[in-house]
Amino acid sequence: MTISYTLKVANSRFGGFSKLLFRWKGSIYKLLYKEFIVFVALYAILSLVYRRLLTEEQKRLYTKVAQYCNRSTDLIPMSFVLGFYVTLIVNRWWAQYTSIPLPDQLMCVISSNVHGKDERGRILRRTLIRYANLSAVLILRSVSTRVLKRFPTMDHVVEAGFMTQDECKKFESLHSDFNKYWIPCVWFTNLAAQARRDGRIRDDVALRLLMDELNLYRAKCSMLFHYDWISIPLVYTQVVTIAVYSFFAFCLIGRQFLEPLEPGQEGDLDMYVPLSTLLQFFFYAGWLKVAEQIINPFGEDDDDFETNKLIDRNLQVSLLSVDDMYQNLPPAVKDKYWNESTAQPPYTTATAAETLKPSFLGSTFDMRMCEDAEQSQPAEASPSLPRIQTPLLSRFFAAASPAISIKNFGRGSRGHPHLRRPRADGSFPSPYPNRSEDPESVARIEEEETEDEESRASEPTTPGGCPGGTRPPEASETRRKDLLLIQVKAPSSDSIGADPPESWKP
């Protein structure tokens, strides 16, 4: 019988797991005590022989051998070998449990799609679900020792009601060298096709749904067969077993309490009982025994699957679903919360404290918004204003290299007259109103503009009115705007990547 302790660990409390240590059935003590007694007995015998029967010369030789054995234990990767092996077996163990065929989905499809309240309709539904249960019994007889002991022959299967005499004769007449658990599934498909022709299954969609559920059910039966057929490679199991046994064989010799080789040399404390070695044996050998127990969960160990109980449950529930519950519905009435917008089921006194807890709305609902009113105000973006999306570009314009010549940079840059709007006095506002402009930079800009005006005055004008015929008068104004934009003081790191100030908007 499977040992369940789920209720004992429903709540985490002081000493919760400690209480489980005193249980015997299904425990590691029951699984390991025989091997533990053998190990302790062998260790005690070697200890008595070393202490009482060996001469001084023999003790010196034994000490050297024991030291060699103790060093050899470090060469065996016990944790890696055992850990990987047990992990593989536990995953395989759970996968085998999920592969046990359960008729719950199939019986619901049969009950809803195979119609007829007469005797013929009832026979069809009960026969279909009985074929599905028969297939599960046949595959479980092949993999589970408990089920085989319950149904040792096909006559026992007939006597249990999973098969009639005629079906048994038909089953035995079909010769095959392989397992014939799939035969009832074929009977199921043929009977379902006949029900479709008779109109008991009203459309092809319902028949397709019935076939799909049967195929899923049969696939689980096939997986159980393959799990039983294809085991974990024997070489891996042998490697793990040899590693554990050889490790503790070295421990029997190397973990003895020895006398020092030299007369004046201080030896280790003689404890007589090797507590650390015994604990190590309990852990590693217990790990191996766990793998040994669950590598085939269809046996008769304490924690193996209760396949006979599953067979009883599946047959009873499936027959109840397709027969007694067919179109046996309670009346459809208004529910208790018919006139209420929000349904609130009542709580008992033991659970009333849960009503005081607020509902979880999301992790960001607990975040407080910034108290700064300016940061909370909505910002309106102008369609004509380009938004700077690249922080690296902003940093480049905000902190220009002092090695770049302002005059050369202004001549090689493009003008952006739409970025800033002139004031009434003809001057241009700073893009950062809260920061003062650098007086030295402004003076340099004015000096360069004066030099430009003098050079243009000395150059001959073309008929178009442009000095030297090279550029229009608007170019000087555009370059002034660009230079002012470059020479303002660099903004702080908080403003990098933010939206342009209001003075930049057209």
C-alpha positions as CSV (number, residue, x, y, z in Angstrom):
1,M,0.0,0.0,0.0
2,T,1.3,3.4,-0.9
3,I,2.4,5.4,2.2
4,S,0.9,8.9,2.1
5,Y,2.0,11.6,4.6
6,T,0.7,14.6,2.7
7,L,-1.6,15.7,5.5
8,K,1.3,15.6,8.0
9,V,3.2,18.2,6.0
10,A,0.2,20.4,4.9
11,N,1.5,23.2,7.2
12,S,5.1,24.1,7.9
13,R,5.8,24.1,11.6
14,F,8.5,23.4,14.1
15,G,9.5,19.7,14.0
16,G,7.2,19.0,11.1
17,F,9.5,16.6,9.3
18,S,11.0,15.3,12.5
19,K,7.8,13.5,13.4
20,L,8.1,11.6,10.1
21,L,11.4,10.1,11.2
22,F,9.7,7.8,13.7
23,R,7.5,6.0,11.1
24,W,8.5,2.5,10.2
25,K,6.3,1.4,7.2
26,G,7.7,2.8,4.0
27,S,10.7,4.3,5.9
28,I,14.4,4.1,5.0
29,Y,15.0,2.1,8.2
30,K,12.9,-0.7,7.0
31,L,14.5,-0.6,3.6
32,L,18.1,-0.4,4.8
33,Y,18.4,-2.1,8.1
34,K,19.7,-5.4,6.8
35,E,22.5,-3.9,4.9
36,F,23.3,-1.6,7.8
37,I,23.6,-4.5,10.2
38,V,26.0,-6.4,7.7
39,F,28.2,-3.3,7.4
40,V,28.5,-2.8,11.1
41,A,29.2,-6.5,11.8
42,L,32.0,-6.5,9.2
43,Y,33.5,-3.3,10.6
44,A,33.4,-4.7,14.1
45,I,35.1,-8.0,13.0
46,L,37.9,-6.1,11.3
47,S,38.4,-3.9,14.3
48,L,38.6,-6.9,16.7
49,V,41.1,-8.7,14.4
50,Y,43.3,-5.5,14.2
51,R,43.2,-4.9,18.0
52,R,43.5,-8.5,19.3
53,L,45.0,-10.8,16.7
54,L,47.6,-8.9,14.8
55,T,51.2,-8.6,15.8
56,E,53.1,-5.3,15.8
57,E,54.6,-5.9,12.4
58,Q,51.2,-6.9,11.0
59,K,49.6,-3.8,12.5
60,R,52.2,-1.6,10.8
61,L,51.4,-3.3,7.4
62,Y,47.7,-3.1,8.0
63,T,48.1,0.7,8.8
64,K,49.7,1.3,5.5
65,V,47.0,-0.6,3.7
66,A,44.3,1.2,5.6
67,Q,45.8,4.6,4.7
68,Y,45.9,3.6,1.0
69,C,42.2,2.5,1.1
70,N,41.2,5.7,2.8
71,R,42.9,7.8,0.1
72,S,41.2,5.6,-2.6
73,T,37.7,6.6,-1.4
74,D,38.3,10.1,-2.6
75,L,38.7,8.8,-6.2
76,I,35.2,7.4,-6.4
77,P,32.7,10.2,-7.5
78,M,29.9,9.0,-5.3
79,S,27.8,12.2,-5.3
80,F,27.9,12.6,-9.0
81,V,27.2,9.0,-10.0
82,L,24.4,8.5,-7.4
83,G,22.8,11.9,-7.9
84,F,22.5,11.6,-11.6
85,Y,21.2,8.0,-11.4
86,V,18.6,8.7,-8.8
87,T,17.4,11.8,-10.7
88,L,16.9,9.7,-13.8
89,I,15.0,7.0,-12.0
90,V,12.7,9.5,-10.2
91,N,11.8,11.1,-13.5
92,R,11.1,7.7,-15.0
93,W,9.1,6.7,-12.0
94,W,6.7,9.7,-12.3
95,A,6.4,9.3,-16.1
96,Q,5.3,5.7,-15.6
97,Y,2.6,6.8,-13.2
98,T,1.2,9.4,-15.6
99,S,1.2,6.6,-18.3
100,I,-1.4,4.5,-16.4
101,P,-4.5,4.6,-18.5
102,L,-7.5,6.2,-16.8
103,P,-10.9,6.1,-18.6
104,D,-12.3,9.4,-17.3
105,Q,-12.1,11.4,-20.5
106,L,-13.2,8.4,-22.6
107,M,-16.2,7.7,-20.5
108,C,-17.4,11.3,-20.7
109,V,-17.2,11.1,-24.5
110,I,-19.1,7.8,-24.6
111,S,-21.8,9.0,-22.3
112,S,-22.4,12.2,-24.3
113,N,-22.1,10.8,-27.9
114,V,-23.5,7.2,-27.9
115,H,-27.2,7.7,-27.7
116,G,-30.2,5.5,-26.8
117,K,-32.0,4.9,-23.5
118,D,-33.2,1.5,-24.7
119,E,-31.4,-1.7,-24.0
120,R,-29.4,-1.6,-27.2
121,G,-28.0,1.8,-26.4
122,R,-27.1,0.8,-22.9
123,I,-25.4,-2.4,-24.1
124,L,-23.3,-0.3,-26.6
125,R,-22.1,2.2,-24.0
126,R,-21.3,-0.5,-21.4
127,T,-19.5,-2.7,-23.9
128,L,-17.4,0.2,-25.2
129,I,-16.2,1.2,-21.8
130,R,-15.7,-2.5,-20.8
131,Y,-13.4,-3.0,-23.8
132,A,-11.3,0.0,-22.7
133,N,-11.0,-1.4,-19.1
134,L,-10.2,-4.9,-20.5
135,S,-7.3,-3.4,-22.5
136,A,-5.9,-1.8,-19.3
137,V,-6.2,-5.0,-17.3
138,L,-4.4,-7.0,-20.0
139,I,-1.4,-4.5,-20.1
140,L,-1.3,-4.3,-16.3
141,R,-1.2,-8.1,-16.1
142,S,2.0,-7.8,-18.2
143,V,3.8,-5.3,-16.1
144,S,2.5,-5.5,-12.5
145,T,3.1,-8.5,-10.3
146,R,0.1,-7.6,-8.1
147,V,-2.3,-7.7,-11.0
148,L,-0.9,-10.9,-12.3
149,K,-1.3,-12.5,-8.9
150,R,-4.9,-11.4,-9.0
151,F,-5.6,-12.5,-12.5
152,P,-3.1,-15.3,-13.2
153,T,-5.1,-16.7,-16.2
154,M,-7.7,-15.5,-18.7
155,D,-10.3,-17.5,-16.9
156,H,-9.9,-15.2,-13.9
157,V,-10.4,-12.2,-16.2
158,V,-13.6,-13.7,-17.5
159,E,-14.8,-14.5,-14.0
160,A,-14.1,-10.9,-12.9
161,G,-16.5,-9.7,-15.7
162,F,-14.0,-7.9,-17.9
163,M,-14.5,-10.4,-20.7
164,T,-17.3,-12.9,-21.8
165,Q,-16.7,-16.5,-22.8
166,D,-17.2,-15.7,-26.4
167,E,-14.8,-12.8,-26.3
168,C,-12.2,-15.0,-24.5
169,K,-12.5,-17.7,-27.3
170,K,-12.2,-15.0,-29.9
171,F,-9.1,-13.5,-28.1
172,E,-7.4,-16.9,-27.8
173,S,-8.1,-17.7,-31.4
174,L,-6.1,-14.7,-32.6
175,H,-2.5,-15.9,-32.6
176,S,0.4,-13.5,-32.2
177,D,3.9,-13.7,-30.9
178,F,3.5,-10.3,-29.2
179,N,1.4,-8.9,-26.4
180,K,-2.3,-8.8,-27.4
181,Y,-3.4,-6.0,-25.1
182,W,-4.5,-4.0,-28.1
183,I,-7.2,-6.4,-29.3
184,P,-10.0,-4.9,-27.2
185,C,-9.2,-1.5,-28.6
186,V,-9.8,-2.8,-32.1
187,W,-13.1,-4.3,-30.9
188,F,-13.9,-0.8,-29.6
189,T,-13.3,0.8,-33.0
190,N,-15.4,-1.7,-34.9
191,L,-18.3,-1.4,-32.4
192,A,-18.1,2.4,-32.6
193,A,-18.3,2.3,-36.4
194,Q,-21.3,0.0,-36.2
195,A,-23.0,2.4,-33.8
196,R,-22.4,5.2,-36.3
197,R,-24.0,3.2,-39.0
198,D,-27.0,2.5,-36.8
199,G,-27.4,6.1,-35.9
200,R,-26.4,5.7,-32.2
201,I,-23.6,8.1,-32.9
202,R,-25.3,11.0,-34.8
203,D,-22.4,12.5,-36.8
204,D,-18.9,12.0,-37.9
205,V,-17.6,14.7,-35.6
206,A,-18.7,12.7,-32.6
207,L,-17.2,9.5,-34.0
208,R,-13.9,11.3,-34.6
209,L,-13.9,12.6,-31.0
210,L,-14.5,9.1,-29.7
211,M,-11.7,7.7,-31.8
212,D,-9.3,10.4,-30.7
213,E,-9.9,9.7,-27.0
214,L,-9.5,6.0,-27.6
215,N,-6.2,6.5,-29.3
216,L,-4.9,8.5,-26.3
217,Y,-6.0,5.8,-24.0
218,R,-4.4,3.1,-26.1
219,A,-1.2,5.2,-26.3
220,K,-0.9,5.1,-22.6
221,C,-1.2,1.4,-22.6
222,S,1.5,1.2,-25.1
223,M,3.8,3.5,-23.1
224,L,3.4,1.2,-20.0
225,F,4.4,-1.8,-22.2
226,H,7.5,0.1,-23.5
227,Y,8.6,1.3,-20.1
228,D,8.5,-2.3,-18.9
229,W,10.3,-3.5,-22.0
230,I,13.0,-0.8,-22.3
231,S,14.8,-0.4,-19.0
232,I,17.6,1.9,-17.9
233,P,20.7,0.4,-19.5
234,L,22.1,-2.4,-17.3
235,V,25.6,-1.1,-17.5
236,Y,24.6,2.1,-15.8
237,T,22.9,0.3,-12.9
238,Q,26.0,-1.9,-12.6
239,V,28.3,1.1,-12.5
240,V,26.4,2.7,-9.7
241,T,26.1,-0.5,-7.7
242,I,29.8,-1.3,-8.1
243,A,30.7,2.3,-7.1
244,V,28.7,2.1,-3.9
245,Y,29.9,-1.4,-2.9
246,S,33.6,-0.7,-3.6
247,F,33.4,2.7,-1.8
248,F,32.2,1.0,1.4
249,A,34.6,-1.9,1.0
250,F,37.4,0.6,1.1
251,C,35.7,2.3,4.1
252,L,35.7,-1.0,6.0
253,I,39.5,-1.1,5.9
254,G,40.5,2.5,5.7
255,R,38.1,4.0,8.3
256,Q,39.5,1.9,11.2
257,F,41.0,3.6,14.2
258,L,44.7,2.9,13.9
259,E,47.7,3.1,16.1
260,P,50.6,5.5,15.0
261,L,53.4,4.0,12.9
262,E,56.1,5.7,15.0
263,P,56.3,5.1,18.8
264,G,56.3,8.8,19.7
265,Q,53.9,9.9,17.0
266,E,50.5,11.1,18.2
267,G,47.6,9.1,16.6
268,D,44.0,9.9,16.0
269,L,41.4,9.8,18.8
270,D,40.1,6.2,19.2
271,M,36.3,6.4,19.1
272,Y,35.7,2.6,18.6
273,V,32.4,3.5,16.7
274,P,32.9,5.4,13.4
275,L,29.9,7.7,13.5
276,S,30.7,9.7,10.4
277,T,31.3,6.5,8.4
278,L,28.0,5.0,9.5
279,L,26.2,8.2,8.6
280,Q,27.9,8.2,5.2
281,F,26.8,4.6,4.7
282,F,23.2,5.5,5.7
283,F,23.1,8.3,3.2
284,Y,24.8,6.7,0.2
285,A,23.4,3.2,0.6
286,G,20.0,4.6,1.4
287,W,20.2,6.6,-1.9
288,L,20.9,3.4,-3.8
289,K,18.1,1.6,-2.0
290,V,15.6,4.4,-3.0
291,A,16.6,3.9,-6.6
292,E,16.3,0.1,-6.2
293,Q,12.8,0.5,-4.9
294,I,11.3,2.9,-7.5
295,I,13.1,1.7,-10.6
296,N,10.1,-0.7,-11.1
297,P,7.1,0.8,-9.3
298,F,4.8,-2.1,-10.4
299,G,6.1,-4.5,-7.8
300,E,5.0,-5.1,-4.2
301,D,7.1,-2.6,-2.3
302,D,5.5,-0.3,0.2
303,D,5.5,2.7,-2.2
304,D,4.7,0.8,-5.4
305,F,1.6,1.7,-7.4
306,E,-1.7,0.2,-6.2
307,T,-2.7,-1.1,-9.5
308,N,-5.4,-3.4,-8.2
309,K,-7.2,-0.5,-6.5
310,L,-6.9,1.5,-9.8
311,I,-8.6,-1.3,-11.7
312,D,-11.5,-1.4,-9.2
313,R,-11.9,2.4,-9.3
314,N,-11.7,2.7,-13.1
315,L,-14.3,-0.1,-13.7
316,Q,-16.8,1.2,-11.1
317,V,-16.5,4.9,-12.1
318,S,-16.7,4.3,-15.9
319,L,-19.7,2.0,-15.7
320,L,-21.5,4.5,-13.5
321,S,-20.8,7.3,-16.0
322,V,-22.0,5.6,-19.1
323,D,-25.0,3.8,-17.7
324,D,-26.7,5.3,-14.6
325,M,-25.6,8.8,-15.4
326,Y,-26.7,8.8,-19.1
327,Q,-29.1,11.7,-19.5
328,N,-29.8,11.5,-15.7
329,L,-29.5,15.2,-15.0
330,P,-30.6,17.3,-12.1
331,P,-33.1,20.1,-13.0
332,A,-31.5,23.3,-14.2
333,V,-32.6,26.2,-11.9
334,K,-31.4,29.6,-11.0
335,D,-28.4,29.6,-8.9
336,K,-28.1,31.3,-5.5
337,Y,-26.4,34.4,-6.9
338,W,-28.9,35.0,-9.7
339,N,-29.8,38.5,-8.7
340,E,-26.3,39.5,-7.4
341,S,-23.7,41.3,-9.5
342,T,-20.8,39.8,-7.5
343,A,-20.9,36.4,-6.1
344,Q,-19.4,36.1,-2.6
345,P,-19.5,32.6,-1.1
346,P,-19.7,32.5,2.7
347,Y,-16.7,31.8,5.0
348,T,-16.7,29.7,8.1
349,T,-15.4,31.0,11.4
350,A,-12.1,29.1,10.9
351,T,-11.5,30.9,7.6
352,A,-13.0,34.4,8.4
353,A,-9.6,36.0,8.7
354,E,-9.0,35.5,5.0
355,T,-11.7,38.0,4.2
356,L,-9.5,40.8,5.7
357,K,-6.7,40.2,3.2
358,P,-7.0,42.5,0.1
359,S,-7.1,41.0,-3.3
360,F,-3.9,40.9,-5.3
361,L,-4.1,43.3,-8.2
362,G,-0.6,43.3,-9.4
363,S,2.9,44.1,-8.1
364,T,2.9,47.7,-9.4
365,F,-0.3,48.6,-7.5
366,D,1.8,48.8,-4.3
367,M,4.2,51.3,-5.9
368,R,3.8,54.9,-4.8
369,M,3.9,57.6,-7.5
370,C,6.5,60.4,-7.4
371,E,5.4,63.2,-5.1
372,D,6.9,65.8,-7.4
373,A,3.9,67.5,-9.1
374,E,5.9,68.5,-12.2
375,Q,6.8,64.9,-12.9
376,S,3.1,63.8,-12.7
377,Q,1.8,66.5,-15.1
378,P,0.9,65.2,-18.6
379,A,3.2,66.4,-21.3
380,E,2.0,67.4,-24.8
381,A,4.3,66.5,-27.7
382,S,4.4,68.8,-30.8
383,P,4.1,67.0,-34.1
384,S,6.7,69.2,-35.7
385,L,9.3,68.7,-33.0
386,P,11.6,65.7,-33.5
387,R,12.1,63.6,-30.4
388,I,15.7,62.5,-29.5
389,Q,15.6,58.8,-29.2
390,T,19.3,58.0,-28.9
391,P,21.0,58.9,-25.5
392,L,24.4,58.6,-27.1
393,L,23.6,61.4,-29.6
394,S,22.3,63.6,-26.8
395,R,25.5,63.1,-24.8
396,F,27.5,64.1,-27.9
397,F,25.7,67.4,-28.4
398,A,25.5,68.1,-24.7
399,A,29.2,67.7,-24.0
400,A,31.2,68.8,-27.1
401,S,34.9,68.3,-27.2
402,P,36.8,71.6,-26.4
403,A,39.3,70.6,-29.1
404,I,36.7,71.3,-31.8
405,S,37.0,74.7,-33.3
406,I,33.7,76.6,-32.9
407,K,34.3,78.5,-36.1
408,N,34.9,75.4,-38.2
409,F,32.1,73.5,-36.5
410,G,29.7,76.2,-37.3
411,R,30.6,76.4,-40.9
412,G,30.3,72.7,-41.4
413,S,27.0,72.2,-39.6
414,R,23.5,72.6,-40.9
415,G,21.1,75.2,-39.6
416,H,18.0,74.3,-37.7
417,P,15.9,77.5,-37.6
418,H,12.9,75.6,-36.4
419,L,14.5,74.5,-33.1
420,R,14.4,77.9,-31.4
421,R,12.1,81.0,-31.7
422,P,13.6,84.5,-31.4
423,R,12.5,86.8,-28.6
424,A,11.0,90.2,-29.3
425,D,14.4,91.9,-29.0
426,G,15.8,89.7,-31.7
427,S,17.9,87.5,-29.4
428,F,17.5,83.8,-29.0
429,P,16.6,82.2,-25.7
430,S,18.8,79.5,-24.2
431,P,17.5,75.9,-24.7
432,Y,18.0,75.5,-20.9
433,P,16.3,78.5,-19.2
434,N,17.4,77.5,-15.7
435,R,21.1,77.6,-16.6
436,S,23.3,80.6,-17.4
437,E,25.2,80.9,-20.7
438,D,29.0,80.9,-20.6
439,P,30.1,84.5,-21.1
440,E,33.4,83.5,-22.6
441,S,31.7,81.4,-25.2
442,V,29.2,84.2,-26.1
443,A,32.1,86.7,-26.4
444,R,33.9,84.3,-28.8
445,I,30.8,83.9,-30.9
446,E,30.3,87.7,-31.2
447,E,34.0,88.2,-32.1
448,E,33.8,85.6,-34.9
449,E,30.6,87.3,-36.2
450,T,32.3,90.6,-36.3
451,E,35.2,89.2,-38.2
452,D,32.8,87.6,-40.7
453,E,31.0,90.9,-41.2
454,E,34.3,92.7,-41.9
455,S,35.4,90.1,-44.3
456,R,32.0,90.2,-46.1
457,A,32.2,94.0,-46.3
458,S,35.6,93.9,-47.9
459,E,34.5,91.3,-50.5
460,P,32.9,92.3,-53.7
461,T,29.2,91.7,-54.0
462,T,27.6,89.8,-56.8
463,P,24.5,91.0,-58.6
464,G,22.4,88.7,-56.4
465,G,23.5,90.7,-53.3
466,C,25.7,88.0,-51.8
467,P,29.3,88.9,-50.8
468,G,31.7,87.1,-52.9
469,G,28.8,85.2,-54.5
470,T,29.3,82.3,-52.0
471,R,26.5,82.3,-49.5
472,P,23.3,84.3,-48.7
473,P,23.0,86.6,-45.7
474,E,20.8,84.1,-43.9
475,A,23.8,81.7,-43.5
476,S,25.4,84.0,-40.8
477,E,22.2,84.0,-38.8
478,T,21.8,80.2,-39.1
479,R,25.4,79.7,-38.0
480,R,24.9,82.0,-35.0
481,K,21.9,79.8,-34.0
482,D,24.0,76.7,-34.3
483,L,26.9,78.1,-32.3
484,L,24.6,79.2,-29.6
485,L,23.1,75.8,-29.4
486,I,26.5,74.2,-29.1
487,Q,28.1,76.6,-26.7
488,V,25.5,76.5,-23.9
489,K,26.5,74.8,-20.7
490,A,26.1,71.0,-20.8
491,P,23.0,69.7,-19.1
492,S,23.1,67.4,-16.2
493,S,22.8,63.6,-16.5
494,D,19.2,63.8,-15.4
495,S,18.2,65.7,-18.5
496,I,20.0,63.5,-21.0
497,G,17.5,61.8,-23.2
498,A,14.5,63.9,-21.9
499,D,12.1,65.9,-24.0
500,P,13.3,69.3,-25.4
501,P,12.4,72.4,-23.2
502,E,9.5,74.6,-24.1
503,S,11.9,77.2,-25.6
504,W,12.9,74.8,-28.3
505,K,9.3,74.3,-29.5
506,P,8.3,76.4,-32.5
